[in-house]
Amino acid sequence: MGMNERPALVIIGGGMAGQRLLEALVAKGFQARTGLRIVLIGAEPAVGYNRILLSPLLAGEVERDALWGRPAEWYRAEGIELHRGDPVVAIDRSRRRLTTASGAGVNYHRLVIATGSRTRRVRVLGDAREGVSEFRTLGDVDALLEDDLVDLPVCVVGAGLLGLEAAEGLRQRGARVTVVHRGAWPMNRQLDAEGGRQLAARLASRGLAFELERTLAEMRADRGGRLQALKLDDGRWLEAQRLIHAAGIEANFELGRDAGLECGQGICVDDRLVSSDPLIHALGECCEHRGATFGLVEPIWAQVEVLAAVLCGEPGCFEPLPSATRLKISGIALYAFGDPCPCAGDRWLRYFDPGSGDYRALCLNGGVIRAGNLINDTRLGPAWYHHFLARTPVEPGDDWLFDAASIARPSQHQDPIEEIA
Ligand SMILES: Cc1cc2nc3c(=O)[nH]c(=O)nc-3n(C[C@H](O)[C@H](O)[C@H](O)COP(=O)(O)OP(=O)(O)OC[C@H]3O[C@@H](n4cnc5c(N)ncnc54)[C@H](O)[C@@H]3O)c2cc1C
């Protein structure tokens, strides 16, 4: 960088948080207001695409072009300097200078680390040079789609949101998919046992196979190093020419840690998204706020609003809210929020219609909603979620399962609540 260039705000990471921050800064006129340039450095060859749409892309439901909200000219027109495919490898805080893998040096005046997270691979004995992959980036999906997937035996490890979307996408492409999951039912962190069973049954009827309460023990490859089979922890072997890891994520925080920033599971930030260095912010899945890390975009959008304000010298305070989860599998609507693990004092209201496949479950505890699950007809979801966040006093009447109008009661409604031990 030339010595006479304007000082820069540098953003590391061109993922969903980095892109959303660019949009917010442009909308606020950041460059004119602060005199700082904006530089974005991304590790992936593609910048600013909608990662959420990788699931429908894999399933063949959207075109690749649908992933971008902005054309390449937008960055030029807004005066944003882009570096793609060249990860930052070191932050020198004393010189306020970054080094990238290609050896380039970039000075910063303010820095935002938005490096996201990566797949946490489950440990499996053995090795295969070919056939083991992840479901995180456009590169991952492109590589999966290069293969002839028809009739290919595939194993997806993990039946959370990502694992199920990967499995169903691959099945829709013709693969024979088995999902191996440690939990007793899919999405066990979002669904109660009954909801999980209903979801598993729906997916199984489409042709997905499940190995629940199982882990992978070993992999076997042919002489060329191509994956052939996977051994489960009960000793059975599954035919598998592809293994997709989708059983969890971990924050990419090492860049911050190695620069001496305070870190836990992510780069620690305060309510203004400031790290332990006042010139450095962390945003999105790489950050840790009040001991929590993030895995869905909703709270990250709230972080972006706060950080854009803070970078423009305005007040801002990030208050995290629990998120609702939606599954993106066509033909199976699912809406879930709260923690479905059993808790003393829970009272579950449930309804299941075998004809339509409608499943509704609402967990009340201490006079308020604690969790909710809807499969198939999810129309009540946003209303339930609203009352969950607002901690609206509720009565355990079955109308909660059916009638949205009856639950939109005024918040001053303070009837005594039945307590179930
Ligand atoms: C297939 C899929 C489906 C999803 N569906 C949903 C959904 O339906 N709803 C929902 O809320 N969330 C969903 N998510 C999660 C959502 O995508 C993430 O919460 C979001 O992308 C996080 O944004 P981020 O910018 O923090 O991380 P990312 O989007 O991962 O971006 C981080 C970027 O930083 C780059 N980077 C890392 N290290 C460096 C470095 N050293 N130098 C430069 N760049 C670096 C990475 O390459 C990456 O491009 C889904 C995720 C996946 C993978």
The ligand as a Tripos MOL2 file, in Angstrom:
@<TRIPOS>MOLECULE
LIG
   53    58     1     0     0
SMALL
NO_CHARGES

@<TRIPOS>ATOM
      1 C1        -25.2340  -24.9550    3.8620 C.3       1 LIG1
      2 C2        -25.5710  -23.9310    4.9150 C.ar      1 LIG1
      3 C3        -26.9010  -23.5740    5.1380 C.ar      1 LIG1
      4 C4        -27.2200  -22.6420    6.1330 C.ar      1 LIG1
      5 N1        -28.5240  -22.3090    6.3300 N.ar      1 LIG1
      6 C5        -28.8370  -21.3980    7.2700 C.ar      1 LIG1
      7 C6        -30.2020  -21.0000    7.4810 C.ar      1 LIG1
      8 O1        -31.1150  -21.5100    6.8620 O.2       1 LIG1
      9 N2        -30.4580  -20.0390    8.4100 N.ar      1 LIG1
     10 C7        -29.4500  -19.4500    9.1340 C.ar      1 LIG1
     11 O2        -29.7220  -18.5680    9.9550 O.2       1 LIG1
     12 N3        -28.1540  -19.8140    8.9600 N.ar      1 LIG1
     13 C8        -27.8230  -20.7660    8.0530 C.ar      1 LIG1
     14 N4        -26.5140  -21.1170    7.8730 N.ar      1 LIG1
     15 C9        -25.4800  -20.4720    8.7140 C.3       1 LIG1
     16 C10       -25.0380  -19.1400    8.0930 C.3       1 LIG1
     17 O3        -24.6010  -19.3610    6.7830 O.3       1 LIG1
     18 C11       -23.9160  -18.5610    8.9410 C.3       1 LIG1
     19 O4        -24.4460  -18.2440   10.2210 O.3       1 LIG1
     20 C12       -23.3030  -17.2960    8.3220 C.3       1 LIG1
     21 O5        -22.7780  -17.5660    7.0550 O.3       1 LIG1
     22 C13       -22.2100  -16.7550    9.2360 C.3       1 LIG1
     23 O6        -21.6330  -15.6290    8.6360 O.3       1 LIG1
     24 P1        -20.0780  -15.2770    8.8840 P.3       1 LIG1
     25 O7        -19.7670  -14.1820    7.9520 O.co2     1 LIG1
     26 O8        -19.8300  -15.1520   10.3280 O.co2     1 LIG1
     27 O9        -19.3100  -16.6060    8.4080 O.3       1 LIG1
     28 P2        -19.1360  -17.1110    6.9250 P.3       1 LIG1
     29 O10       -20.3380  -16.8380    6.1030 O.co2     1 LIG1
     30 O11       -18.6450  -18.5160    7.0270 O.co2     1 LIG1
     31 O12       -17.9770  -16.2050    6.3270 O.3       1 LIG1
     32 C14       -16.6740  -16.2010    6.8270 C.3       1 LIG1
     33 C15       -15.7440  -15.9450    5.6710 C.3       1 LIG1
     34 O13       -14.4480  -15.6390    6.1920 O.3       1 LIG1
     35 C16       -13.4950  -16.2840    5.3910 C.3       1 LIG1
     36 N5        -12.2350  -16.4330    6.1370 N.ar      1 LIG1
     37 C17       -11.9390  -17.3140    7.1170 C.ar      1 LIG1
     38 N6        -10.6760  -17.1460    7.5330 N.ar      1 LIG1
     39 C18       -10.1590  -16.1200    6.8030 C.ar      1 LIG1
     40 C19        -8.9000  -15.4810    6.7540 C.ar      1 LIG1
     41 N7         -7.9030  -15.8430    7.5620 N.pl3     1 LIG1
     42 N8         -8.7120  -14.4780    5.8730 N.ar      1 LIG1
     43 C20        -9.7200  -14.0810    5.0580 C.ar      1 LIG1
     44 N9        -10.9400  -14.6550    5.0590 N.ar      1 LIG1
     45 C21       -11.1510  -15.6590    5.9190 C.ar      1 LIG1
     46 C22       -14.1400  -17.6010    5.0600 C.3       1 LIG1
     47 O14       -13.5040  -18.2030    3.9460 O.3       1 LIG1
     48 C23       -15.5640  -17.1570    4.7650 C.3       1 LIG1
     49 O15       -15.7110  -16.7740    3.4280 O.3       1 LIG1
     50 C24       -26.1870  -22.0650    6.9120 C.ar      1 LIG1
     51 C25       -24.8430  -22.4270    6.6910 C.ar      1 LIG1
     52 C26       -24.5330  -23.3590    5.7070 C.ar      1 LIG1
     53 C27       -23.0900  -23.7570    5.4990 C.3       1 LIG1
@<TRIPOS>BOND
     1     1     2 1
     2     2     3 ar
     3     2    52 ar
     4     3     4 ar
     5     4     5 ar
     6     4    50 ar
     7     5     6 ar
     8     6     7 ar
     9     6    13 1
    10     7     8 2
    11     7     9 ar
    12     9    10 ar
    13    10    11 2
    14    10    12 ar
    15    12    13 ar
    16    13    14 ar
    17    14    15 1
    18    14    50 ar
    19    15    16 1
    20    16    17 1
    21    16    18 1
    22    18    19 1
    23    18    20 1
    24    20    21 1
    25    20    22 1
    26    22    23 1
    27    23    24 1
    28    24    25 2
    29    24    26 1
    30    24    27 1
    31    27    28 1
    32    28    29 2
    33    28    30 1
    34    28    31 1
    35    31    32 1
    36    32    33 1
    37    33    34 1
    38    33    48 1
    39    34    35 1
    40    35    36 1
    41    35    46 1
    42    36    37 ar
    43    36    45 ar
    44    37    38 ar
    45    38    39 ar
    46    39    40 ar
    47    39    45 ar
    48    40    41 1
    49    40    42 ar
    50    42    43 ar
    51    43    44 ar
    52    44    45 ar
    53    46    47 1
    54    46    48 1
    55    48    49 1
    56    50    51 ar
    57    51    52 ar
    58    52    53 1
@<TRIPOS>SUBSTRUCTURE
     1 LIG1         1 GROUP 0 **** ****
